[in-house]
């Protein structure tokens, strides 16, 4: 089972996202466009981007 931890960097629109699967971990910083977007939508966008990055990394590792 995957575990996801998201931490917002202060009052910025940057999120630290850590995806953990077993003993493997992917950590990335995701920036969500600033503006009048509610915090909940920013969080959802950050998670979506981080999951996309994790899937791409996973696919690249499997191809090697």
Residue pairs with C-beta under 8 A, 6 or more apart in sequence:
1 21
2 19
2 20
2 21
3 19
3 20
3 21
4 17
4 18
4 19
4 20
4 47
4 50
5 17
5 18
5 20
6 15
6 16
6 17
6 18
6 43
6 46
6 47
6 50
7 15
7 16
8 14
8 15
8 16
8 39
8 43
9 15
9 16
9 29
13 31
13 32
13 33
13 34
13 42
14 29
14 30
14 31
14 32
15 29
15 30
15 31
15 32
15 42
15 43
15 46
15 50
16 27
16 28
16 29
17 27
17 28
17 29
17 30
17 46
17 47
17 50
18 25
18 26
18 27
19 25
19 26
19 27
19 50
19 51
19 54
20 26
26 50
26 53
26 54
26 57
28 50
28 53
28 54
30 45
30 46
30 49
30 50
30 53
32 42
32 45
32 46
32 49
37 45
